[in-house]
Amino acid sequence: MSETVHARRDKSDVGDQPRPLTRREALLGGGLLATLLAGGGGCGPQGGQSLLDAASRTEFAPPAGGRMKDRRISLVNGDASAVPAPSPMPRLRDLPAVRGAEPDFGVIEKIATRQRTFARRDAAADPNLPRTRLISRLTNGVTPEEEALYDQLGYEGYLEYHLDWESIDDSELDALLAPLTTLEMAPWQIYAMENRFEAIGELITAQVLRSIYTRRQLHDRMAQFWTDHFNISILDDLQEVLKPVDDRTVIRRHALGTFPDLLRASAHSPAMMLSLDNYSSTVGNINENYARELMELHTMGVDGGYTQQDVIEVARCFTGWTVNGTPGESFLTFIYYPPYHDTGEKWVLGNRIAPNRQQRDGNEVLDILINHPSTAQFISGKIVRWLWGYNPPQKLVDEVTQTYVDTGGDIRAMIRATLAYDWLIQAPPKHKRPQHYISSAIRSIAPFVADIGGIFNALDALGHVPYFWPAPNGYPDSVGYWSGLLLPRWNFAADMMNNDLPGVVSDPADVVG
């Protein structure tokens, strides 16, 4: 493996001039799957073990049953249909051990003890009550604590409480995740680790625990939404280094901000540049991947009205948007590299991009897409389907679309419009994706969790391990995709009821009500 790629990065290198990461360096740097294919199964603490297994106090045994059928989602006018996946779905049990540090499980005991002080409600309460409808949409699962908060604040107050996520004290979660140090590292720091693949385990652990224990529940729900919208597989080349930074500085920073800020942050993300190959796109040798997905998946939608020529022109505009390959503290950060850029005139969606404008070409494309009517409708429709239901009234989608236009893509304003009382009381029940299902089950009974290996087993069996979806379209938000996985759901529920989920200890009376 290249000495340039393997060298540790330190402050003595800071003075070097930025240069783009080469394709050879990216491939030699590799990702977890590439390392395995190259025979590097020993990159974890003990080669050949399942992902997240090595440091577990509970054996990470693969679940019984066959492999999930691999499918990919095709979105046409908001409808999802299952088609063959472009590559086999990776499974935890197939990957080497890269667990990383353990969270502070003592914090979970404190949280569970506090949650048990709230009076449990009637298990047979009407799920169509406005309270239950709203809590189910805003959080990863109804709890007595959330019900008490709703009763205190009322419908509008409870909605505004979760929209104002930065005002919510989440110090318990911070303490829980504090040992997972890679979550706050820069790319060069993760790259310099003896086993940088441990960052994968820590990121997945953090995502799973956030969904269950954060008080900022709506923020987490939307972080999951945007993670799929701007999907990057953590198993791809160098994503164990880059995706943790993308998750922190792009997805979670802007999850409840504005769509323009989120899109611009994603466009400058080294993780996205590598995932969709824009880092190697140069004048005279463009790569169309990012340009196409930027319009099809990130903004306008597949039927948004762009052409193949628009894809080519957008790709030309983003030449030179790349990743720093120079050793130092800026290693693997975004850079604009002028020698790579196509300085000629371009036309994008009928708009002239003047020549010799350098990096402004890409910024102008982002502005065009942000303000395009197709983007307003596409983004609004996805948010409505995520929070309201699979087949929303067109009038509701139109109202949220107009909110996008009126507020400049303010995500909180769009959620407020989506979950307005008069609309939500009309919403049908929504099928929970596997992680939502598992998180809501655990949240409902507040068990003591001493290890998360059993939770990962369940996610693996249900084909919903965070950050593992291999294609750029993200995990499906479709009842048609997930409804075929009922047996693993039943197995998980049975394990919870019988206290057989490894590492999770509950009172059977809480499970059966």
Secondary structure, DSSP 8 states (H G I E B T S, - for coil): --HHHHS---GGGTTS---B--HHHHHHH--HHHHHHTT-GGGSSSTTS-TT-TT-SS-----SS-----EEEEEETTEEEEEE-SS----GGGS-----S---HHHHHHHHHHHTTS----TT--TTSHHHHHHHHHSSS--HHHHHHHHHHHHHHHHHHHHSGGGS--HHHHHHHTT-GGGG--HHHHHTSTTTTHHHHHHHHHHHHHHHH-S-HHHHHHHHHHHHHT---TTSTTHHHHHHHHIIIIIHHHTTSBHHHHHHHHHT-HHHHHHTTGGG-BTTB---HHHHHIIIIIIS-TTSS--HHHHHHHHHHTTTEEEB-SSSTTTT-EEE-GGG---S-EEETTEEE-SS-TTHHHHHHHHHHHT-HHHHHHHHHHHHHHHT-SS--HHHHHHHHHHHHHHTSBHHHHHHHHT-HHHHTT-------HHHHHHHHHHHH--EES-SHHHHHHHHHTT--TT---STT-S---HHHHTT-HHHHHHHHHHHHTT-STTEE--HHHHH-
